């Protein structure tokens, strides 16, 4: 009976931490994937050469220098507050990151901006 009580207490403490760590890992992975695709679009935007990009959170699209592109990350479940995308922190209700690729502010690549959506 004592063993069951100890296991119950340990699981009550460990399970929420484990679930939060899983949500943060899922969100970080999703954001890094989207940033990778956004970087490809930014290089294409600056060079003028079209690149076909197929991010996991959206349809395949061409990135080139003619227009800005929005790259969607995969959606994640759970609280990922504290995860950062290009300097922008997520809050507990955010479930997807959006990266906008545009502009010519950099001499090498276009500009990438990140925002979150619930």
Buried (B, 14 or more C-beta within 10 A) or exposed (E): EEEEEEEEEEEEEEEEEEEBEBBBBBBBEBBEBBBEBBBBBBBBBBBEEEBEBEBEBBEEBEBBBEEBBBBBBBBBEBBBBEBEBEEBEBEEEBBBBBBBBBBEEEEEBBBBBBBBEE
